[in-house]
Amino acid sequence: MKTSTLPAIRVKPELREAAERALRPNETLSKLMESSLESFISHRAAEDEFISRGLRAAETARQDNTYVSAKDVLTQLDQRIAAAKRK
């Protein structure tokens, strides 16, 4: 597969210096930028899917007129935390 380039971006010198300080041994600024972009794209996809699931759940709750109170949710979460701590 043929590679392509992304547009160059202008940044403040402080940001470039910070990026260069963040480099690992034998890592280039280009590789850091590529890794960061891949990570961001993955995060954005997960975020979009999370929002989509939430919207579907809200629509289902409206259609079924079935809701769970915040108090019940927090109680269930507290129980899960307590159970996890016991293990």
C-alpha distances in whole Angstrom, upper triangle without the diagonal:
4,6,10,13,16,19,22,25,28,30,33,34,35,32,30,33,32,29,29,32,30,27,27,28,25,23,22,23,19,18,21,20,17,18,21,19,17,21,22,20,21,24,24,23,26,28,28,28,31,33,32,34,37,37,37,40,42,42,43,46,47,47,49,51,50,50,50,52,50,53,52,49,50,52,50,47,50,51,48,48,51,50,47,49,52,49
4,7,10,13,17,19,22,26,28,31,32,33,30,28,31,31,27,27,31,29,26,27,27,24,22,21,21,17,17,20,19,16,18,21,18,17,21,22,20,22,25,25,24,27,29,29,30,33,34,33,35,38,38,39,41,43,43,44,47,48,48,50,52,52,51,51,53,51,54,54,50,51,54,51,49,52,53,49,49,53,52,49,51,54,51
4,7,10,13,15,19,22,24,27,28,29,26,24,27,27,23,24,27,25,23,24,24,21,19,17,17,14,14,17,15,12,15,17,15,15,18,19,18,20,23,22,22,25,27,27,28,31,32,32,34,36,37,37,40,42,42,43,46,47,48,49,51,50,50,50,51,49,52,52,48,49,52,50,47,50,51,48,47,51,50,47,49,52,49
4,7,10,12,16,19,21,25,26,27,24,22,25,26,22,23,26,25,23,24,25,23,20,17,17,13,14,16,14,12,15,17,14,15,18,18,17,20,22,22,22,25,26,26,28,30,31,31,34,36,36,37,40,41,41,43,45,46,47,49,50,50,49,49,51,49,52,52,48,49,52,50,47,50,51,48,48,51,51,48,50,53,50
4,7,9,12,15,18,21,22,24,21,19,22,23,19,20,24,22,21,23,24,21,18,16,14,11,13,15,12,10,14,15,13,14,18,17,16,19,22,21,22,25,26,26,28,30,31,31,34,36,36,37,40,41,41,43,45,46,47,49,50,50,49,49,50,48,51,51,47,48,51,49,46,49,51,48,47,51,51,47,49,52,50
4,6,9,13,15,19,20,22,18,17,20,21,18,19,22,21,20,22,24,22,19,16,14,11,13,14,10,10,13,13,11,13,16,15,14,18,19,18,20,23,23,23,26,28,28,29,32,33,33,35,37,38,39,41,43,44,45,47,48,47,46,46,47,45,48,48,45,45,49,47,44,47,49,46,45,49,49,46,47,51,49
4,6,10,13,16,18,20,17,16,20,20,18,19,23,22,21,24,26,24,20,17,15,12,15,15,12,12,16,15,13,16,18,17,16,20,21,20,22,25,25,25,27,29,29,30,33,34,34,36,39,39,40,42,44,44,46,48,49,49,47,47,48,46,49,50,46,46,50,48,46,48,50,47,47,50,51,48,49,52,51
4,7,10,13,15,17,14,13,16,18,15,16,20,20,19,22,24,22,19,15,13,11,14,14,11,13,16,15,13,17,19,18,18,22,22,22,24,27,26,27,30,31,31,32,35,36,36,39,41,41,42,45,46,47,48,50,51,51,49,49,49,47,50,51,47,47,50,49,46,49,51,48,47,51,51,48,49,53,51
4,6,10,12,14,12,11,15,15,13,15,18,18,18,22,24,23,19,16,13,12,15,14,11,13,16,14,13,17,18,17,18,21,21,20,23,26,25,26,29,30,30,31,34,35,35,37,39,40,41,43,45,45,47,49,49,49,47,47,47,45,48,49,45,45,48,47,44,47,49,46,45,49,49,46,48,51,50
4,7,9,12,10,9,13,14,13,15,18,18,19,22,25,24,21,18,14,14,17,16,13,16,19,17,16,20,21,19,21,24,24,23,26,28,27,28,31,32,32,34,37,37,37,40,42,42,43,46,47,47,49,51,51,51,49,49,48,46,49,50,46,46,49,49,46,48,50,48,46,50,51,48,49,52,51
4,6,8,6,7,10,11,11,13,15,16,17,21,23,23,20,17,13,14,17,15,13,16,18,16,16,20,20,18,20,23,23,22,26,27,26,28,31,31,31,33,36,36,37,39,41,41,43,45,46,46,49,51,50,50,48,47,47,44,47,48,44,44,47,47,43,45,48,46,44,47,48,45,46,50,49
4,5,5,7,9,10,11,13,15,16,17,21,23,24,21,19,15,17,19,17,15,19,20,18,19,22,22,21,23,26,25,25,28,30,28,30,33,33,33,36,38,38,39,42,43,43,45,47,48,48,51,53,52,51,49,48,48,45,47,49,45,44,48,48,44,46,49,46,44,48,49,46,46,50,49
4,5,5,6,9,10,11,12,14,16,19,21,22,19,17,14,16,19,17,16,19,21,19,20,24,23,22,25,28,27,27,30,32,31,33,36,36,36,38,41,40,41,44,45,45,47,50,50,51,54,55,55,54,52,51,50,47,49,51,47,46,50,49,46,47,50,48,45,49,50,47,47,51,50
4,5,5,6,9,10,11,12,15,18,20,21,19,17,14,17,19,16,16,20,20,18,20,23,22,21,25,27,25,26,30,30,29,32,34,34,34,37,39,39,40,43,44,44,46,48,49,50,52,54,53,52,49,48,48,44,47,48,45,43,47,46,43,44,47,45,42,46,47,44,44,48,47
4,5,5,6,9,10,11,13,16,19,20,17,15,12,14,16,13,12,16,17,14,16,19,19,18,21,23,22,22,26,27,26,28,31,31,31,34,36,35,37,40,41,41,43,45,46,47,49,51,50,49,47,46,45,42,44,46,42,41,44,44,40,42,45,42,40,43,45,41,42,45,45
4,5,5,6,9,10,11,15,17,17,15,12,9,12,14,12,11,15,16,14,16,19,19,18,21,23,23,24,27,28,27,29,32,32,33,35,37,38,39,41,43,43,45,47,48,49,51,53,53,51,49,48,48,45,47,48,45,44,47,46,43,44,47,44,42,45,46,43,44,47,46
4,5,5,6,9,10,14,16,17,15,13,10,14,15,13,14,17,18,16,18,21,21,21,24,26,25,26,29,30,30,32,34,34,35,38,40,40,41,44,45,45,47,49,50,51,53,55,55,53,51,49,49,46,48,49,46,44,47,47,43,44,47,44,42,45,46,43,43,47,46
4,5,5,6,9,12,15,17,14,13,11,14,15,12,13,16,16,14,17,20,18,18,22,23,22,24,27,27,27,29,32,31,32,35,37,37,38,41,42,42,44,46,47,48,50,52,51,50,47,46,46,42,44,45,42,41,44,43,40,41,43,41,38,42,43,39,39,43,42
4,5,5,7,10,13,14,11,10,7,10,11,8,9,13,12,11,14,16,16,16,19,21,20,21,24,25,25,27,30,30,31,33,35,35,37,39,40,41,43,45,45,47,49,50,50,49,47,45,45,42,44,45,42,41,44,43,39,41,43,40,38,41,42,39,39,43,41
4,5,5,9,11,12,10,8,7,10,11,9,11,14,14,13,16,18,18,19,22,23,23,25,27,28,28,31,33,33,34,37,38,39,40,43,43,44,47,48,49,50,53,54,54,52,50,49,49,46,48,48,45,44,47,46,42,43,46,43,41,44,45,41,41,45,43
4,6,8,10,12,11,11,10,14,14,11,13,16,16,15,18,20,19,20,23,24,24,26,28,29,29,32,33,33,35,37,39,39,41,43,44,45,47,49,49,51,53,54,54,52,50,48,48,44,46,47,44,42,45,44,41,42,44,41,39,42,43,39,39,42,41
4,6,10,12,10,10,9,12,12,9,11,14,13,12,15,17,16,17,20,21,20,22,25,25,26,28,30,30,31,34,35,36,38,40,40,41,44,45,46,48,50,51,51,49,46,45,45,42,43,44,41,39,42,41,37,39,41,38,36,39,39,36,36,39,38
4,7,8,6,7,7,10,9,7,10,12,11,12,15,16,16,17,20,21,21,23,26,26,27,29,31,31,33,35,36,37,39,41,42,43,45,46,47,49,51,52,52,51,48,47,47,44,46,46,43,42,44,43,39,41,43,40,38,41,41,37,38,41,39
4,6,5,8,10,12,10,9,13,14,12,13,17,17,16,19,21,21,22,25,26,26,28,30,32,32,34,36,37,38,40,42,42,44,46,47,48,50,52,53,53,51,49,47,47,44,46,46,43,42,44,43,39,40,42,39,37,40,40,36,37,40,38
4,5,9,11,14,12,11,15,16,15,16,20,20,20,22,24,25,25,28,30,30,31,34,35,35,37,39,40,41,43,45,46,47,49,50,51,53,55,56,57,54,52,51,51,48,50,50,46,45,47,46,42,44,45,42,40,43,43,39,39,42,40
4,7,10,12,10,11,14,15,14,16,19,19,20,22,24,24,26,28,29,30,32,34,35,36,38,39,40,42,44,45,46,48,50,51,52,54,56,57,57,55,53,52,53,50,52,52,48,47,50,48,44,46,47,44,42,45,45,41,42,44,42
4,7,8,6,7,10,11,11,13,15,16,16,19,20,21,22,24,26,27,28,30,32,32,34,36,37,39,40,42,43,45,46,48,49,51,52,53,54,52,50,49,50,47,49,49,45,45,47,45,42,44,45,42,40,43,43,40,40,43,41
4,5,5,6,9,10,11,12,14,15,16,18,20,21,22,24,26,27,28,30,32,33,34,36,38,39,41,42,43,45,47,48,49,51,53,54,55,53,51,50,51,48,50,50,46,46,49,47,44,45,47,44,42,46,46,42,43,46,44
4,5,5,6,9,10,10,12,14,15,16,18,20,21,22,24,26,26,28,30,31,32,34,36,37,38,40,42,43,45,46,47,49,51,52,53,51,49,48,49,46,48,49,45,44,47,46,43,44,46,43,42,45,45,42,43,46,44
4,5,5,6,9,10,11,12,14,15,16,18,20,21,23,24,25,27,29,30,31,33,35,36,37,39,41,42,43,45,46,48,49,51,52,50,49,48,49,46,49,49,45,45,48,46,43,45,47,44,42,46,46,42,43,47,45
4,5,5,6,8,10,10,12,14,15,17,18,20,21,23,24,26,27,28,30,31,33,35,36,38,39,41,42,43,45,47,48,49,50,49,47,46,47,44,47,47,43,43,46,44,41,43,44,41,40,43,43,39,41,44,42
4,5,5,6,9,10,10,12,14,15,16,18,20,21,22,24,26,27,28,30,31,33,34,36,37,39,40,42,43,45,46,48,48,47,45,44,44,42,44,44,40,40,43,41,38,40,42,38,37,40,41,37,38,41,39
4,6,5,6,9,10,10,12,14,15,16,18,20,21,22,24,25,27,28,30,31,33,34,36,37,39,40,42,43,45,46,47,46,44,43,44,41,44,44,40,40,43,41,38,40,42,39,38,41,42,38,40,43,41
4,5,5,6,9,10,11,12,14,15,17,19,20,21,23,24,26,27,29,30,32,33,35,36,38,39,41,42,43,45,46,45,43,43,43,41,44,44,40,40,43,41,38,40,42,39,38,41,41,38,39,42,40
4,5,5,6,9,10,11,12,14,15,17,18,20,21,23,24,26,27,29,30,32,33,35,36,38,39,41,42,43,44,43,41,40,41,39,41,41,37,37,40,38,35,37,39,35,34,38,38,34,36,39,37
4,5,5,6,9,10,10,12,14,15,16,18,20,21,22,24,26,27,28,30,31,33,34,36,37,39,40,42,42,41,39,38,39,36,39,39,35,35,38,36,33,35,37,34,33,37,37,33,35,38,36
4,5,5,6,9,10,10,12,14,15,16,18,20,21,22,24,26,27,28,30,31,33,34,36,37,39,40,41,40,38,38,39,36,39,39,36,36,39,37,34,37,38,35,35,38,38,35,37,40,38
4,5,5,6,9,10,11,12,14,15,17,18,20,21,23,24,26,27,29,30,32,33,35,36,38,39,40,39,37,37,38,36,38,38,34,35,38,36,33,35,37,34,33,37,36,33,35,38,36
4,5,5,6,9,10,11,12,14,15,16,18,20,21,23,24,26,27,29,30,32,33,35,36,37,38,37,35,34,35,33,35,35,31,32,34,32,29,32,34,30,30,33,33,30,32,35,33
4,5,5,6,9,10,10,12,14,15,16,18,20,21,22,24,25,27,28,30,31,33,34,36,36,35,33,33,34,31,34,34,31,31,34,32,29,32,34,31,30,34,34,31,33,36,35
4,5,5,6,9,10,10,12,14,15,16,18,20,21,22,24,26,27,28,30,32,33,34,35,34,33,33,34,32,35,35,31,32,35,33,30,33,35,32,31,35,35,32,34,37,36
4,5,5,6,9,10,11,12,14,15,17,18,20,21,23,24,26,27,29,30,32,33,34,33,31,31,32,30,33,32,29,29,32,30,27,30,32,29,28,32,32,29,31,34,32
4,5,5,6,9,10,10,12,14,15,16,18,20,21,23,24,26,27,29,30,31,32,31,29,28,29,27,30,30,26,27,29,28,25,28,29,26,26,30,30,27,29,32,31
4,5,5,6,9,10,10,12,14,15,16,18,20,21,22,24,26,27,29,30,31,30,28,28,29,27,30,30,27,27,31,29,26,29,31,28,28,32,32,30,32,35,34
4,5,5,6,9,10,10,12,14,15,16,18,20,21,22,24,26,27,28,30,28,27,27,29,27,31,30,26,28,31,28,26,29,31,28,28,32,32,29,32,35,33
4,5,5,6,9,10,11,12,14,15,16,18,20,21,22,24,26,27,28,26,25,25,26,24,27,27,23,24,27,25,23,26,27,24,24,28,28,26,28,31,30
4,5,5,6,9,10,11,12,14,15,17,18,20,21,23,24,26,26,25,23,23,24,22,26,25,22,23,26,24,22,25,27,24,24,28,28,26,29,32,31
4,5,5,6,9,10,11,12,14,15,17,18,20,21,23,24,25,24,23,24,25,24,27,27,23,25,28,26,24,28,29,27,27,31,31,29,32,34,33
4,5,5,6,9,10,10,12,14,15,16,18,20,21,22,24,22,22,22,24,23,26,25,22,24,26,24,22,26,27,24,26,29,29,27,30,32,31
4,5,5,6,9,10,11,12,14,15,16,18,20,21,22,20,19,19,20,19,22,22,18,20,23,21,19,23,24,21,22,26,26,24,27,30,29
4,5,5,6,9,10,10,12,14,15,17,18,20,20,20,18,19,20,19,22,22,19,21,24,22,21,24,26,24,25,28,28,27,30,32,32
4,5,5,6,9,10,11,12,14,15,17,18,19,19,18,19,21,21,24,23,20,23,25,24,23,26,27,25,27,30,30,29,32,34,33
4,5,5,6,9,10,10,12,14,15,16,17,16,16,16,19,18,22,20,17,20,22,20,20,23,24,22,24,27,27,26,29,31,30
4,5,5,6,9,10,10,12,14,15,16,15,13,14,16,15,19,18,15,18,20,19,18,22,23,21,23,26,26,25,28,31,30
4,5,5,6,9,10,11,12,14,15,15,14,15,17,17,21,20,18,21,23,22,21,25,26,25,26,30,30,29,32,34,34
4,5,5,6,9,10,11,12,14,13,13,15,18,19,22,21,18,21,24,22,22,26,26,25,27,30,29,29,32,34,34
4,5,5,6,9,10,10,11,10,10,12,14,15,18,17,15,18,20,18,19,22,23,22,24,27,26,26,29,31,31
4,5,5,6,9,10,10,10,9,11,13,14,18,17,15,18,21,19,20,23,24,23,25,28,28,28,31,33,33
4,5,5,6,9,9,10,11,14,16,18,21,20,19,22,24,23,23,27,27,26,29,31,31,32,34,36,36
4,5,5,6,8,8,10,12,16,17,20,19,17,21,23,21,22,25,26,25,27,30,30,30,33,35,35
4,5,5,5,5,6,9,12,14,17,16,15,18,20,19,20,23,24,23,26,28,28,29,32,33,34
4,6,5,7,8,12,14,16,19,18,18,21,23,22,23,26,27,27,29,32,32,32,35,37,37
4,6,8,10,14,17,19,22,21,20,24,25,24,25,29,29,29,31,33,33,34,37,38,39
4,5,9,12,15,18,20,18,18,22,23,22,24,27,27,26,29,31,31,32,35,36,36
4,6,10,13,16,18,17,17,20,21,21,23,25,26,26,29,31,31,32,35,36,36
4,7,10,13,15,13,14,17,18,17,19,22,22,22,25,27,27,28,31,32,33
4,7,9,12,10,11,14,15,15,16,19,20,20,23,24,25,26,29,30,31
4,7,8,7,7,10,11,11,13,15,16,17,19,21,21,23,25,26,27
4,5,5,6,9,10,11,13,14,16,17,19,20,21,23,25,26,28
4,5,5,6,9,10,10,12,14,15,16,18,20,21,22,24,26
4,5,5,6,9,10,10,12,14,15,16,18,20,21,23,25
4,5,5,6,9,10,11,12,14,15,17,18,20,21,23
4,5,5,6,9,10,11,12,14,15,17,18,20,21
4,5,5,6,9,10,10,12,14,15,16,18,20
4,5,5,6,9,10,11,12,14,15,17,19
4,5,5,6,9,10,11,12,14,15,17
4,5,5,6,9,10,10,12,14,16
4,5,5,6,9,10,11,12,15
4,5,5,6,9,10,11,13
4,5,5,6,9,10,11
4,5,5,6,9,10
4,5,5,6,9
4,5,5,7
4,5,5
4,5
4
